[in-house]
């Protein structure tokens, strides 16, 4: 099995971040694959990489994870709003009153 290098790990994070606009679930799958690659990278090459390079990678990962959290929160907020609107519409319909 090939072990990713730093550039490939950064590219994987770019792909995860780009996918957030389309599907959070798909981005989560890519993030899991990234974390597996990162683990293999650290186990095999971690001692040969500068702390600064690993720190930069971790900061980038944290930025992407925060973007994922924000996107999930926005989706959850939108779903809750739709649910409330639907509940209100049903309540008005039950009373035979136009909203």
C-alpha atoms as a printed R data frame, in Angstrom:
   type eleno elety resid chain resno       x      y      z
1  ATOM     1    CA   UNK     A     1   0.000  0.000  0.000
2  ATOM     2    CA   UNK     A     2   1.370  3.403 -0.959
3  ATOM     3    CA   UNK     A     3   1.751  5.989  1.752
4  ATOM     4    CA   UNK     A     4   0.686  9.525  0.931
5  ATOM     5    CA   UNK     A     5   3.153 12.376  1.048
6  ATOM     6    CA   UNK     A     6   2.470 15.826  2.502
7  ATOM     7    CA   UNK     A     7   1.345 17.264 -0.828
8  ATOM     8    CA   UNK     A     8  -1.132 14.429 -1.282
9  ATOM     9    CA   UNK     A     9  -2.485 14.945  2.219
10 ATOM    10    CA   UNK     A    10  -2.980 18.660  1.544
11 ATOM    11    CA   UNK     A    11  -4.649 17.788 -1.771
12 ATOM    12    CA   UNK     A    12  -6.980 15.387  0.048
13 ATOM    13    CA   UNK     A    13  -7.981 18.187  2.434
14 ATOM    14    CA   UNK     A    14  -8.600 20.460 -0.564
15 ATOM    15    CA   UNK     A    15 -10.915 17.812 -2.017
16 ATOM    16    CA   UNK     A    16 -12.773 17.453  1.276
17 ATOM    17    CA   UNK     A    17 -13.259 21.196  1.518
18 ATOM    18    CA   UNK     A    18 -14.381 21.494 -2.104
19 ATOM    19    CA   UNK     A    19 -16.917 18.735 -1.565
20 ATOM    20    CA   UNK     A    20 -18.569 20.562  1.317
21 ATOM    21    CA   UNK     A    21 -20.604 22.695 -1.053
22 ATOM    22    CA   UNK     A    22 -22.122 19.561 -2.551
23 ATOM    23    CA   UNK     A    23 -22.586 16.966  0.186
24 ATOM    24    CA   UNK     A    24 -21.487 16.966  3.790
25 ATOM    25    CA   UNK     A    25 -21.838 13.193  3.981
26 ATOM    26    CA   UNK     A    26 -19.477 12.710  1.037
27 ATOM    27    CA   UNK     A    27 -17.010 15.133  2.608
28 ATOM    28    CA   UNK     A    28 -17.150 13.094  5.817
29 ATOM    29    CA   UNK     A    29 -16.287  9.934  3.872
30 ATOM    30    CA   UNK     A    30 -13.333 11.726  2.273
31 ATOM    31    CA   UNK     A    31 -12.229 13.025  5.677
32 ATOM    32    CA   UNK     A    32 -12.236  9.479  7.041
33 ATOM    33    CA   UNK     A    33 -10.060  8.348  4.129
34 ATOM    34    CA   UNK     A    34  -7.776 11.330  4.737
35 ATOM    35    CA   UNK     A    35  -7.424 10.417  8.408
36 ATOM    36    CA   UNK     A    36  -6.492  6.845  7.463
37 ATOM    37    CA   UNK     A    37  -3.849  8.169  5.054
38 ATOM    38    CA   UNK     A    38  -2.581 10.584  7.686
39 ATOM    39    CA   UNK     A    39  -2.232  7.790 10.235
40 ATOM    40    CA   UNK     A    40  -0.198  5.675  7.786
41 ATOM    41    CA   UNK     A    41   1.890  8.724  6.881
42 ATOM    42    CA   UNK     A    42   2.711  9.502 10.505
43 ATOM    43    CA   UNK     A    43   3.518  5.869 11.283
44 ATOM    44    CA   UNK     A    44   5.875  5.496  8.319
45 ATOM    45    CA   UNK     A    45   7.257  8.953  7.606
46 ATOM    46    CA   UNK     A    46   6.371 11.104 10.584
47 ATOM    47    CA   UNK     A    47   9.853 11.131 12.088
48 ATOM    48    CA   UNK     A    48  11.307 12.460  8.837
49 ATOM    49    CA   UNK     A    49   8.964 15.436  8.574
50 ATOM    50    CA   UNK     A    50   9.558 18.777 10.227
51 ATOM    51    CA   UNK     A    51   7.306 19.744 13.118
52 ATOM    52    CA   UNK     A    52   6.404 22.888 11.180
53 ATOM    53    CA   UNK     A    53   5.128 20.862  8.223
54 ATOM    54    CA   UNK     A    54   3.035 18.651 10.502
55 ATOM    55    CA   UNK     A    55   1.745 21.719 12.345
56 ATOM    56    CA   UNK     A    56   0.692 23.326  9.053
57 ATOM    57    CA   UNK     A    57  -1.105 20.135  8.056
58 ATOM    58    CA   UNK     A    58  -2.899 19.989 11.407
59 ATOM    59    CA   UNK     A    59  -3.979 23.627 11.124
60 ATOM    60    CA   UNK     A    60  -5.332 22.961  7.635
61 ATOM    61    CA   UNK     A    61  -7.181 19.883  8.892
62 ATOM    62    CA   UNK     A    62  -8.719 21.898 11.736
63 ATOM    63    CA   UNK     A    63  -9.852 24.575  9.275
64 ATOM    64    CA   UNK     A    64 -11.555 21.963  7.100
65 ATOM    65    CA   UNK     A    65 -13.170 20.283 10.118
66 ATOM    66    CA   UNK     A    66 -14.529 23.636 11.279
67 ATOM    67    CA   UNK     A    67 -15.943 24.270  7.796
68 ATOM    68    CA   UNK     A    68 -17.619 20.847  7.958
69 ATOM    69    CA   UNK     A    69 -19.133 21.663 11.359
70 ATOM    70    CA   UNK     A    70 -20.374 25.024 10.104
71 ATOM    71    CA   UNK     A    71 -21.908 23.453  7.000
72 ATOM    72    CA   UNK     A    72 -23.673 20.779  9.056
73 ATOM    73    CA   UNK     A    73 -24.953 23.443 11.437
74 ATOM    74    CA   UNK     A    74 -26.297 25.527  8.545
75 ATOM    75    CA   UNK     A    75 -28.045 22.490  7.062
76 ATOM    76    CA   UNK     A    76 -29.520 21.591 10.453
77 ATOM    77    CA   UNK     A    77 -30.741 25.157 10.959
78 ATOM    78    CA   UNK     A    78 -32.377 25.145  7.517
79 ATOM    79    CA   UNK     A    79 -34.088 21.811  8.203
80 ATOM    80    CA   UNK     A    80 -35.394 23.032 11.557
81 ATOM    81    CA   UNK     A    81 -36.735 26.196  9.911
82 ATOM    82    CA   UNK     A    82 -38.506 24.147  7.231
83 ATOM    83    CA   UNK     A    83 -39.985 21.911  9.923
84 ATOM    84    CA   UNK     A    84 -41.304 24.918 11.859
85 ATOM    85    CA   UNK     A    85 -42.759 26.429  8.682
86 ATOM    86    CA   UNK     A    86 -44.430 23.140  7.826
87 ATOM    87    CA   UNK     A    87 -45.866 22.852 11.318
88 ATOM    88    CA   UNK     A    88 -47.200 26.397 11.157
89 ATOM    89    CA   UNK     A    89 -48.745 25.802  7.725
90 ATOM    90    CA   UNK     A    90 -50.463 22.646  8.961
91 ATOM    91    CA   UNK     A    91 -51.765 24.488 12.015
92 ATOM    92    CA   UNK     A    92 -53.206 27.273  9.849
93 ATOM    93    CA   UNK     A    93 -54.700 24.719  7.464
94 ATOM    94    CA   UNK     A    94 -56.314 22.885 10.371
95 ATOM    95    CA   UNK     A    95 -57.939 26.140 11.486
96 ATOM    96    CA   UNK     A    96 -58.889 26.919  7.867
97 ATOM    97    CA   UNK     A    97 -57.047 30.235  8.077
98 ATOM    98    CA   UNK     A    98 -54.685 31.592  5.442
99 ATOM    99    CA   UNK     A    99 -51.222 32.349  6.843
